[in-house]
Amino acid sequence: RRPSSAGVSTAALLLTAASGGGIVAYADSARAEEAPEPPPRKKKVVVLGTGWAGTSFLKNLDSSRYEVKVISPRNYFAFTPLLPSVTCGTVEARSVVEPIRRMFEKKGKDVAYYEAECFKIDPTKKAVHCRSAVGTNLDGNGDFMLDYDYLVVALGATVNTFNTPGVMEHCHFLKEVEDAQKIRKSVIDCFERASIPNISEEEKRKILHFVIIGGGPTGVEFAAELHDFLVEDLVKLYPAIAQFVKITIIQSGEHILNTFDQRIAVFAESKFQRDGIELSTGFRVIKVSDDSITVKCKSSGVETLVPYGMAIWSAGIGTRPVITDFMNQVGQGKRRALATNEWLRVPECDSVYAIGDCSSISQRKIMEDISTIFKVADKDNSGTLTLKEINDVLEDICIRYPQVELYMKSMHMVDIADLIKGGVGDSNKESMVVNIEEFKKALCHVDSQVKTVPATAQVAAQQGYYLADCFNKKDHCVEHPEGPLRLTGSGEGHHNFRPFRYKHLGQFAPLGGEQAAAELPGDWVSMGHSTQWLWYSVYASKQVSWRTRVLVVSDWTRRFIF
Ligand code: FAD
């Protein structure tokens, strides 16, 4: 396309004159005019972690909109709910992992992955400091720094030993695939050790005593897998020592599976008693040595020594050092997990989001946000609102905070008036003036109604999906700043997206012997053999790729046949 003379800019004419008769300069300027605008720089998104939360975010993010970089020392995704099965070989380790690069390639994602560990987050410089997980570079230094526009922290959690002496040194953990493989080897080693001649019966009993500390879902599932493995396989291979095998679960609470419906806990306990799995409930582990565990009875305070051959610690989750350091920097020092608001953003930092086990939605933040909503509504700064305005504010709170929605819905204008200290007045009059501070004080027991979500794969995956969805719509929201919510404005009160809402889809507890228990939405509980089939189908369908799905199902089939 030739530009018309009318299109020649003053700059081009000046340039033409300066170059002394410039057909060349003219052509150059025309090209300059025609040269397409360089595309705007893509915003940099750095994602820390390739677990449930990180991969769910990455799978759903429209990576063409951002420059995406991923840091994790693990170049694969691990399907953690099947780790207990890996400990006993029911499922092979390779069947529960999917290489992270293959996941991105299959989804056509333009994502850069670095196998490294983040050891510091610097929110002021908007940068993360990382260390290569595969050794140093030629300069003898494996450290590098990445800057970001948005940071997504999905670092998961670590084990929590509650500083119990000896746990780190003598117990196994079940967090990673390598842990599961180590456990599998140690179980066999115990049987081989107990088979060596000249070992006393007492020693055999000790070596073949498998102790699981923690009666939550992971501990219970591991106990069930181990029981099946011992009864169905090892006892046949080692008949001479079969009578010495014992499994014990030590649980500090009164019941195992105490986050499940009580009917499931009762069912699991009676099944384990029938199977000969000993349940030591109401005991706290206070010390672990190389051959015994010291437990303290919570009611009587009496301490007892429990000799053991192998111990697995499955009693809670703790904070990774990099998260602790970051929380200290942003003034969240005393928490177990990084507090976020309902939009999964760390409120103290611009552009830092946290999802999965390393984070938790803060109730305090919710109450602070509610205060902001009141502030926005009080346009004339009078410290008062009419009853009608209060009602509007409550509706907005319900939209933003699903957790308080039900509670709020049950409140009527009359209740609101009753809540206000001092005067009830004529509650039917919408124009009645209400003091905001008094009202907030009356409302503060909403705090106890707001529940934090649990640290599970289900939550992590839903948070990753939600956050990716928000990121995909960010541009649209910039173009349409009014947002889908009614209450917009500048500053803290402004949100373009609905808050994260966790949808509980139920939970399973496999109990061994081809039996499982399930708690499904709507207070529906199912237990027994049929539930195990439901478990098989749900976990087969939840696999992240067809490769792992086929491998897992063929592992299960092999187990049935052989
Ligand atoms: P993770 O999945 O732990 O991922 C954290 C990621 O961060 C990893 O990729 C890790 O390599 C990476 N990382 C760690 N440190 C760094 C660092 N310094 N720098 C960069 N990257 C780092 N939940 C359920 O809902 N149902 C179940 O049946 C179930 N069963 C479970 C069974 C077992 C044995 C276990 C251990 C957990 C189970 N869970 C289950 C819980 C579930 O696995 C976790 O809630 C889930 O993994 C949390 O996801 P996440 O992404 O936050 O963390």
Residues whose N, C-alpha, C, O or C-beta is under 5 A from the ligand:
A	BS01	FAD	L48 G49 T50 G51 W52 A53 G54 I71 S72 P73 R74 T80 P81 L83 P84 A116 E117 C118 A154 L155 G156 A157 L174 K175 T218 V322 I355 G356 D357 C358 A455 T456 A457 Q458 A460
